[in-house]
Structures are given as structure tokens and as C-alpha cells.
Amino acid sequence: IETEGDIVRDNLEQIANQEFFDKLQDYLQQDPDRILQCHPEGFPQCSCQELIYRRLLKEVPEKWRDISQELKIPQGTITAFWNRKCKPILQQIPNKLG
């Protein structure tokens, strides 16, 4: 049985998550870490900013396979780049957002 406290807690978590995503979108648009210019060599269309939007900020995250096909980049290249470059950038963002 879900209590009123559970409902309030869930609502607060949703609000906090939405506020974080709003801050994250603003942060990404400002590009303070040059995440738009951070991309695999030869594939400028595959920036960390683009991948973050597609994987984290869309209501329904895109699958790696679909991103790979659309951007015409091998899936292994994208996922390796994500793990090597984009994840470390993402891990630092919450500290910068406060």
C-alpha cells in the first residue's frame, strides 16, 4: 500500500530530476566544456553534446544502433567514444551545476 508520504516523496524526486534535466540542457547549450567540439576524429556530427541529447535528454532514449545508422558511424566507434570521452564529462557536470 502506497502512503501519502510515498506519493509526496515520489513527486519531489520527479521535480528534482526535472530541475536537474533543465539545468543540464541549459549547461549543454552553453557548451562550457566544449562538448560540442568533442567528437571522434573524422565524425564531427557525433559530438558528446549530440550523444547526451540522444541518450539522456530525450523522453525515449535512442538506441546505439539507431544513432549509429543515422550518423553513419560504426556502433563500436560511438560506444567507445561515449565511454572514453563523454562519460567523464558527464560525471563532472553535477558538481558544476551545484
VOKE-690409 format. One record per residue: residue in three letters; x, y, z of N, C-alpha, C in turn. Coordinates in steps of 0.2 Angstrom, whole numbers, plus 2048, in hexadecimal, padded with zeros to 3 digits. Layout:
<recs>
<rec res="ala" n_east="X" n_north="Y" n_up="Z" ca_east="X" ca_north="Y" ca_up="Z" c_east="X" c_north="Y" c_up="Z"/>
...
</recs>
This chain:
<recs>
<rec res="ile" n_east="804" n_north="7FA" n_up="800" ca_east="800" ca_north="800" ca_up="800" c_east="804" c_north="806" c_up="800"/>
<rec res="glu" n_east="803" n_north="80B" n_up="7FB" ca_east="807" ca_north="811" ca_up="7FB" c_east="804" c_north="816" c_up="7FF"/>
<rec res="thr" n_east="808" n_north="819" n_up="804" ca_east="806" ca_north="81E" ca_up="808" c_east="807" c_north="825" c_up="805"/>
<rec res="glu" n_east="804" n_north="82A" n_up="809" ca_east="804" ca_north="831" ca_up="806" c_east="80B" c_north="833" c_up="806"/>
<rec res="gly" n_east="80F" n_north="831" n_up="80B" ca_east="816" ca_north="833" ca_up="80B" c_east="81A" c_north="830" c_up="805"/>
<rec res="asp" n_east="818" n_north="82A" n_up="803" ca_east="81B" ca_north="827" ca_up="7FD" c_east="81A" c_north="82B" c_up="7F7"/>
<rec res="ile" n_east="814" n_north="82D" n_up="7F6" ca_east="811" ca_north="831" ca_up="7F1" c_east="815" c_north="838" c_up="7F0"/>
<rec res="val" n_east="815" n_north="83B" n_up="7F6" ca_east="819" ca_north="842" ca_up="7F7" c_east="820" c_north="841" c_up="7F5"/>
<rec res="arg" n_east="823" n_north="83C" n_up="7F8" ca_east="82A" ca_north="83A" ca_up="7F6" c_east="82C" c_north="839" c_up="7EF"/>
<rec res="asp" n_east="827" n_north="835" n_up="7EC" ca_east="828" ca_north="834" ca_up="7E5" c_east="827" c_north="83A" c_up="7E0"/>
<rec res="asn" n_east="822" n_north="83E" n_up="7E2" ca_east="821" ca_north="845" ca_up="7DF" c_east="827" c_north="849" c_up="7E0"/>
<rec res="leu" n_east="82A" n_north="84A" n_up="7E6" ca_east="830" ca_north="84E" ca_up="7E7" c_east="836" c_north="84B" c_up="7E3"/>
<rec res="glu" n_east="837" n_north="845" n_up="7E2" ca_east="83C" ca_north="842" ca_up="7DE" c_east="83B" c_north="844" c_up="7D7"/>
<rec res="gln" n_east="835" n_north="843" n_up="7D4" ca_east="834" ca_north="845" ca_up="7CD" c_east="835" c_north="84C" c_up="7CC"/>
<rec res="ile" n_east="833" n_north="851" n_up="7D1" ca_east="835" ca_north="858" ca_up="7D0" c_east="83C" c_north="859" c_up="7D0"/>
<rec res="ala" n_east="840" n_north="856" n_up="7D5" ca_east="847" ca_north="857" ca_up="7D5" c_east="84B" c_north="854" c_up="7CF"/>
<rec res="asn" n_east="848" n_north="84F" n_up="7CC" ca_east="84B" ca_north="84C" ca_up="7C6" c_east="84A" c_north="851" c_up="7C0"/>
<rec res="gln" n_east="844" n_north="853" n_up="7C0" ca_east="842" ca_north="858" ca_up="7BA" c_east="846" c_north="85E" c_up="7BB"/>
<rec res="glu" n_east="847" n_north="861" n_up="7C1" ca_east="84B" ca_north="867" ca_up="7C2" c_east="853" c_north="865" c_up="7C0"/>
<rec res="phe" n_east="855" n_north="85F" n_up="7C1" ca_east="85C" ca_north="85D" ca_up="7BF" c_east="85C" c_north="85D" c_up="7B8"/>
<rec res="phe" n_east="857" n_north="85A" n_up="7B4" ca_east="857" ca_north="85A" ca_up="7AD" c_east="857" c_north="860" c_up="7AA"/>
<rec res="asp" n_east="853" n_north="865" n_up="7AD" ca_east="853" ca_north="86C" ca_up="7AA" c_east="859" c_north="86F" c_up="7AA"/>
<rec res="lys" n_east="85D" n_north="86E" n_up="7B0" ca_east="863" ca_north="871" ca_up="7B1" c_east="868" c_north="86E" c_up="7AC"/>
<rec res="leu" n_east="868" n_north="868" n_up="7AC" ca_east="86C" ca_north="864" ca_up="7A7" c_east="86C" c_north="867" c_up="7A0"/>
<rec res="gln" n_east="865" n_north="868" n_up="79E" ca_east="864" ca_north="86A" ca_up="797" c_east="867" c_north="871" c_up="796"/>
<rec res="asp" n_east="866" n_north="875" n_up="79B" ca_east="869" ca_north="87C" ca_up="79B" c_east="871" c_north="87C" c_up="79A"/>
<rec res="tyr" n_east="873" n_north="878" n_up="79F" ca_east="87B" ca_north="877" ca_up="79F" c_east="87D" c_north="875" c_up="798"/>
<rec res="leu" n_east="87A" n_north="870" n_up="795" ca_east="87C" ca_north="86D" ca_up="78F" c_east="87C" c_north="872" c_up="789"/>
<rec res="gln" n_east="877" n_north="876" n_up="789" ca_east="876" ca_north="87C" ca_up="784" c_east="87C" c_north="881" c_up="785"/>
<rec res="gln" n_east="87E" n_north="882" n_up="78B" ca_east="883" ca_north="887" ca_up="78C" c_east="88A" c_north="884" c_up="78A"/>
<rec res="asp" n_east="88B" n_north="87D" n_up="78A" ca_east="891" ca_north="87A" ca_up="787" c_east="897" c_north="87C" c_up="78B"/>
<rec res="pro" n_east="897" n_north="87D" n_up="792" ca_east="89D" ca_north="87F" ca_up="795" c_east="8A3" c_north="87A" c_up="795"/>
<rec res="asp" n_east="8A2" n_north="874" n_up="794" ca_east="8A7" ca_north="86F" ca_up="794" c_east="8A9" c_north="86D" c_up="78C"/>
<rec res="arg" n_east="8A6" n_north="871" n_up="788" ca_east="8A7" ca_north="870" ca_up="781" c_east="8A5" c_north="869" c_up="77F"/>
<rec res="ile" n_east="8A0" n_north="867" n_up="782" ca_east="89D" ca_north="860" ca_up="780" c_east="89A" c_north="860" c_up="779"/>
<rec res="leu" n_east="899" n_north="865" n_up="776" ca_east="896" ca_north="865" ca_up="76F" c_east="89C" c_north="864" c_up="76B"/>
<rec res="gln" n_east="8A2" n_north="866" n_up="76D" ca_east="8A8" ca_north="865" ca_up="768" c_east="8AC" c_north="85E" c_up="76A"/>
<rec res="cys" n_east="8A9" n_north="85B" n_up="76F" ca_east="8AC" ca_north="854" ca_up="771" c_east="8A9" c_north="84F" c_up="76D"/>
<rec res="his" n_east="8AC" n_north="84C" n_up="768" ca_east="8A9" ca_north="847" ca_up="764" c_east="8AF" c_north="842" c_up="762"/>
<rec res="pro" n_east="8AD" n_north="83C" n_up="75F" ca_east="8B2" ca_north="838" ca_up="75D" c_east="8B5" c_north="83B" c_up="756"/>
<rec res="glu" n_east="8BB" n_north="83A" n_up="756" ca_east="8BF" ca_north="83D" ca_up="750" c_east="8BB" c_north="83A" c_up="749"/>
<rec res="gly" n_east="8BA" n_north="83F" n_up="745" ca_east="8B7" ca_north="83E" ca_up="73F" c_east="8AF" c_north="83E" c_up="73F"/>
<rec res="phe" n_east="8AC" n_north="83E" n_up="745" ca_east="8A5" ca_north="83E" ca_up="746" c_east="8A2" c_north="844" c_up="74A"/>
<rec res="pro" n_east="8A3" n_north="84A" n_up="747" ca_east="8A0" ca_north="850" ca_up="74B" c_east="899" c_north="84F" c_up="74D"/>
<rec res="gln" n_east="895" n_north="84B" n_up="749" ca_east="88E" ca_north="84B" ca_up="74B" c_east="88C" c_north="847" c_up="751"/>
<rec res="cys" n_east="891" n_north="844" n_up="754" ca_east="891" ca_north="83F" ca_up="759" c_east="894" c_north="842" c_up="760"/>
<rec res="ser" n_east="892" n_north="848" n_up="761" ca_east="895" ca_north="84C" ca_up="767" c_east="892" c_north="849" c_up="76E"/>
<rec res="cys" n_east="895" n_north="84A" n_up="773" ca_east="893" ca_north="848" ca_up="77A" c_east="88C" c_north="84B" c_up="77B"/>
<rec res="gln" n_east="88B" n_north="852" n_up="779" ca_east="885" ca_north="855" ca_up="77A" c_east="87F" c_north="851" c_up="776"/>
<rec res="glu" n_east="880" n_north="850" n_up="770" ca_east="87B" ca_north="84C" ca_up="76C" c_east="87A" c_north="845" c_up="76F"/>
<rec res="leu" n_east="87F" n_north="842" n_up="772" ca_east="87D" ca_north="83B" ca_up="775" c_east="879" c_north="83C" c_up="77B"/>
<rec res="ile" n_east="87B" n_north="841" n_up="77F" ca_east="878" ca_north="842" ca_up="786" c_east="870" c_north="844" c_up="784"/>
<rec res="tyr" n_east="86F" n_north="848" n_up="77F" ca_east="868" ca_north="84A" ca_up="77E" c_east="864" c_north="843" c_up="77C"/>
<rec res="arg" n_east="867" n_north="83F" n_up="777" ca_east="864" ca_north="839" ca_up="775" c_east="863" c_north="834" c_up="77A"/>
<rec res="arg" n_east="868" n_north="833" n_up="77E" ca_east="868" ca_north="82E" ca_up="783" c_east="865" c_north="82F" c_up="78A"/>
<rec res="leu" n_east="865" n_north="836" n_up="78C" ca_east="863" ca_north="837" ca_up="793" c_east="85D" c_north="83C" c_up="793"/>
<rec res="leu" n_east="85D" n_north="841" n_up="78E" ca_east="858" ca_north="846" ca_up="78F" c_east="852" c_north="845" c_up="78B"/>
<rec res="lys" n_east="851" n_north="840" n_up="787" ca_east="84B" ca_north="83F" ca_up="783" c_east="847" c_north="83B" c_up="788"/>
<rec res="glu" n_east="840" n_north="83C" n_up="787" ca_east="83B" ca_north="838" ca_up="78B" c_east="83C" c_north="831" c_up="78A"/>
<rec res="val" n_east="83D" n_north="82F" n_up="784" ca_east="83F" ca_north="828" ca_up="782" c_east="846" c_north="827" c_up="77F"/>
<rec res="pro" n_east="84B" n_north="825" n_up="783" ca_east="852" ca_north="825" ca_up="781" c_east="853" c_north="821" c_up="77B"/>
<rec res="glu" n_east="857" n_north="824" n_up="776" ca_east="858" ca_north="820" ca_up="770" c_east="85D" c_north="81A" c_up="771"/>
<rec res="lys" n_east="85C" n_north="815" n_up="76E" ca_east="861" ca_north="80F" ca_up="76E" c_east="867" c_north="811" c_up="76A"/>
<rec res="trp" n_east="86D" n_north="80E" n_up="76D" ca_east="873" ca_north="80F" ca_up="76A" c_east="873" c_north="80D" c_up="762"/>
<rec res="arg" n_east="870" n_north="807" n_up="761" ca_east="86F" ca_north="805" ca_up="75A" c_east="86C" c_north="80A" c_up="756"/>
<rec res="asp" n_east="866" n_north="80D" n_up="758" ca_east="863" ca_north="813" ca_up="754" c_east="867" c_north="819" c_up="753"/>
<rec res="ile" n_east="86B" n_north="81B" n_up="758" ca_east="86F" ca_north="821" ca_up="758" c_east="875" c_north="81F" c_up="753"/>
<rec res="ser" n_east="878" n_north="819" n_up="753" ca_east="87D" ca_north="817" ca_up="74F" c_east="87B" c_north="817" c_up="747"/>
<rec res="gln" n_east="875" n_north="815" n_up="746" ca_east="872" ca_north="814" ca_up="73F" c_east="871" c_north="81C" c_up="73D"/>
<rec res="glu" n_east="86E" n_north="820" n_up="741" ca_east="86C" ca_north="826" ca_up="73F" c_east="872" c_north="82B" c_up="73D"/>
<rec res="leu" n_east="877" n_north="82A" n_up="742" ca_east="87D" ca_north="82E" ca_up="741" c_east="882" c_north="82B" c_up="73C"/>
<rec res="lys" n_east="881" n_north="825" n_up="73A" ca_east="885" ca_north="821" ca_up="736" c_east="88D" c_north="820" c_up="739"/>
<rec res="ile" n_east="88C" n_north="81E" n_up="73F" ca_east="893" ca_north="81D" ca_up="743" c_east="892" c_north="816" c_up="746"/>
<rec res="pro" n_east="897" n_north="812" n_up="746" ca_east="897" ca_north="80B" ca_up="749" c_east="895" c_north="80C" c_up="750"/>
<rec res="gln" n_east="890" n_north="807" n_up="752" ca_east="88E" ca_north="807" ca_up="759" c_east="894" c_north="807" c_up="75E"/>
<rec res="gly" n_east="899" n_north="803" n_up="75D" ca_east="89E" ca_north="802" ca_up="761" c_east="8A2" c_north="808" c_up="762"/>
<rec res="thr" n_east="8A3" n_north="80C" n_up="75D" ca_east="8A6" ca_north="813" ca_up="75D" c_east="8A2" c_north="817" c_up="762"/>
<rec res="ile" n_east="89C" n_north="817" n_up="761" ca_east="897" ca_north="81C" ca_up="765" c_east="898" c_north="81A" c_up="76D"/>
<rec res="thr" n_east="897" n_north="813" n_up="76E" ca_east="896" ca_north="811" ca_up="775" c_east="89D" c_north="812" c_up="779"/>
<rec res="ala" n_east="8A3" n_north="811" n_up="775" ca_east="8A9" ca_north="812" ca_up="778" c_east="8AB" c_north="819" c_up="779"/>
<rec res="phe" n_east="8A9" n_north="81D" n_up="775" ca_east="8A9" ca_north="824" ca_up="776" c_east="8A5" c_north="827" c_up="77C"/>
<rec res="trp" n_east="89F" n_north="824" n_up="77C" ca_east="89B" ca_north="826" ca_up="782" c_east="89E" c_north="824" c_up="788"/>
<rec res="asn" n_east="8A1" n_north="81E" n_up="789" ca_east="8A4" ca_north="81C" ca_up="78F" c_east="8AA" c_north="81F" c_up="791"/>
<rec res="arg" n_east="8AE" n_north="821" n_up="78B" ca_east="8B5" ca_north="824" ca_up="78C" c_east="8B4" c_north="82B" c_up="78E"/>
<rec res="lys" n_east="8B0" n_north="82F" n_up="78A" ca_east="8B0" ca_north="836" ca_up="78A" c_east="8AA" c_north="839" c_up="78D"/>
<rec res="cys" n_east="8A4" n_north="837" n_up="78B" ca_east="89E" ca_north="83A" ca_up="78E" c_east="89C" c_north="839" c_up="795"/>
<rec res="lys" n_east="89D" n_north="832" n_up="797" ca_east="89B" ca_north="831" ca_up="79E" c_east="89F" c_north="835" c_up="7A3"/>
<rec res="pro" n_east="8A6" n_north="835" n_up="7A2" ca_east="8AA" ca_north="83A" ca_up="7A7" c_east="8A7" c_north="841" c_up="7A7"/>
<rec res="ile" n_east="8A5" n_north="844" n_up="7A1" ca_east="8A2" ca_north="84A" ca_up="7A1" c_east="89C" c_north="84A" c_up="7A5"/>
<rec res="leu" n_east="897" n_north="846" n_up="7A4" ca_east="891" ca_north="845" ca_up="7A7" c_east="892" c_north="844" c_up="7AF"/>
<rec res="gln" n_east="897" n_north="841" n_up="7B1" ca_east="898" ca_north="840" ca_up="7B8" c_east="89A" c_north="846" c_up="7BC"/>
<rec res="gln" n_east="89D" n_north="84B" n_up="7B8" ca_east="89F" ca_north="851" ca_up="7BB" c_east="899" c_north="856" c_up="7BB"/>
<rec res="ile" n_east="894" n_north="856" n_up="7B7" ca_east="88F" ca_north="85B" ca_up="7B6" c_east="88B" c_north="85C" c_up="7BD"/>
<rec res="pro" n_east="889" n_north="857" n_up="7C1" ca_east="885" ca_north="858" ca_up="7C7" c_east="889" c_north="85D" c_up="7CC"/>
<rec res="asn" n_east="88F" n_north="85C" n_up="7CC" ca_east="893" ca_north="860" ca_up="7D1" c_east="893" c_north="867" c_up="7CE"/>
<rec res="lys" n_east="893" n_north="868" n_up="7C8" ca_east="893" ca_north="86F" ca_up="7C5" c_east="88C" c_north="872" c_up="7C6"/>
<rec res="leu" n_east="887" n_north="86E" n_up="7C6" ca_east="880" ca_north="871" ca_up="7C6" c_east="87E" c_north="873" c_up="7CD"/>
<rec res="gly" n_east="882" n_north="870" n_up="7D2" ca_east="880" ca_north="871" ca_up="7D9" c_east="87B" c_north="86D" c_up="7DC"/>
</recs>
